[in-house]
Each structure stands twice: as C-alpha cells, then as structure tokens.
Amino acid sequence: MSERIPLARTPEEQAEEDDFLALYGEWAPMSPSEFAAEMRGFDRPWWVVGGCAIEAATGFRREHEDTDVSILACDVPAFVEFMRDRWHVWNNVGGVLHPLGDRWPDVEEPASQLWLRASAKDPWIVDMPLTPDEGGLWTNKRIAGHTAPVEEVTWTAGDGIRYLLPEIVLVYKAALGRAKDDPDFEASLPVLTDPRRAWLRASLVQVAPDHHWLERL
C-alpha cells in the first residue's frame, strides 16, 4: 500500500495547529475501521466525514489530522449512554469543553462537536461534528433548507462503514477556504458524475461564490 502524502500546511496553519495542540492536548485519532469496532452495536446512524470520507471515495491517501465522524444531534443522549464506562464524551462548543454524562446528557448546541478520550491522561481519539436534524432527517449545515434521509447523502463502503458523499464534504471544506483542501478537491473530480458536479457548483455559488474551485467546475 502506498504511503500517505503529507498534509500541506501554510506557516500560519502550522502555527494554528501547534497552538491548538498546546491548548487542548494531543490527538491519536482512530482510523475509521478502528472506530467502527467501537461503534459496533450502536443502533443509530453514524457516518465518516471530512478528509477520510474523501479518501474512501477516491483512494487518495494523505495524512489526516484527525478522524471526523458525525451523528444526528438528536442521538447524542443515546451515544453518551452507549459510550459510558469506555470513553469520556466531551462537548466542544466554540472551543469551550465540558463532559457529557449524568449531569449533561445532551447538548445545547446541535451544531457543536463531540470529542472522545479515555481519560484526562490520554489523547483524543475522534472528532464528531454533530449534524442538526429536522424530525430525524439529516440537514446541511451550510445550505439552508437542504434536508434528506441519511441514506441519501451517504454511501456505504465494502467494509460496511458509511461515508458522507464527497461533493457534500467539499461544500463544507470550501466554506473554510483552506489551501490544504485543494488536493481533496482535485482527487474528487474524477469520481463525480456530471449531475453531482453540477450540484457542487451550484452549492459553491451559494456557500463560497468567490472560491477558485468554481473555475474547475
């Protein structure tokens, strides 16, 4: 198997990453397959997002800062209970963290994040950007009014792991305007059908109308 391509960061991005680790602690992210083993028996939908989802769809192997997994916000209490006595679940709201459990079984901000670790002495193992839901439907955090069943915005790989569609991942990445996401975009183009490229282009016009990816679409 080929080695992963190092993640390209600008000096500013590297400084931001160093400051982040100094403030919140180290990460030792599980791979999607390792995390899938931890999720065995969880009866609510979950799916991989971010760069790992692009890799699964395209085969483009690069270094990942973390593993991003999402669940519907309405399923947070069930997830916290499922992870009880195995992993500490923390809610990250704009950089402010507190543990979830008996005192805080749910989140107040459905678009926030969950972080997991075994203890205060251990590294974080997964970043979970939550997906706000409407009546159990997936919602697009970047495009108002875009809702769908989870099954329509994800696909399942041969190993049984569900991933967010690459064109939707790219919409989320485009809104951040990071140069390090350009290789993911280039790797995704060959796997996108014409209708999916058209959807991505129309979505970028809404989310990031000045984005340079539009020239490639």
Residue, then its C-alpha position, 0 to 999 in steps of 0.5 A: m500500500s502506498e504511503r500517505i502524502p503529507l498534509a500541506r500546511t501554510p506557516e500560519e496553519q502550522a502555527e494554528e495547529d501547534d497552538f491548538l495542540a498546546l491548548y487542548g492536548e494531543w490527538a491519536p485519532m482512530s482510523p475509521s475501521e478502528f472506530a467502527a469496532e467501537m461503534r459496533g452495536f450502536d443502533r443509530p446512524w453514524w457516518v465518516v466525514g471530512g478528509c477520510a470520507i474523501e479518501a474512501a471515495t477516491g483512494f487518495r491517501r494523505e495524512h489526516e489530522d484527525t478522524d471526523v465522524s458525525i451523528l444526528a444531534c438528536d442521538v447524542p443522549a443515546f451515544v453518551e449512554f452507549m459510550r459510558d464506562r469506555w470513553h469520556v464524551w466531551n462537548n466542544v462548543g466554540g472551543v469551550l469543553h465540558p463532559l457529557g454524562d449524568r449531569w449533561p446528557d445532551v447538548e445545547e448546541p446541535a451544531s457543536q462537536l463531540w470529542l472522545r478520550a479515555s481519560a484526562k491522561d490520554p489523547w483524543i481519539v475522534d472528532m464528531p461534528l454533530t449534524p442538526d436534524e429536522g424530525g430525524l432527517w439529516t440537514n446541511k449545515r451550510i445550505a439552508g433548507h437542504t434536508a434528506p434521509v441519511e441514506e441519501v447523502t451517504w454511501t456505504a463502503g465494502d467494509g460496511i462503514r458509511y461515508l458522507l458523499p464527497e461533493i457534500v464534504l467539499v461544500y463544507k471544506a470550501a466554506l473554510g477556504r483552506a489551501k490544504d483542501d485543494p488536493d481533496f478537491e482535485a482527487s474528487l473530480p474524477v469520481l463525480t458524475d456530471p449531475r453531482r458536479a453540477w450540484l457542487r457548483a451550484s452549492l459553491v455559488q451559494v456557500a463560497p461564490d468567490h472560491h477558485w474551485l468554481e473555475r474547475l467546475 
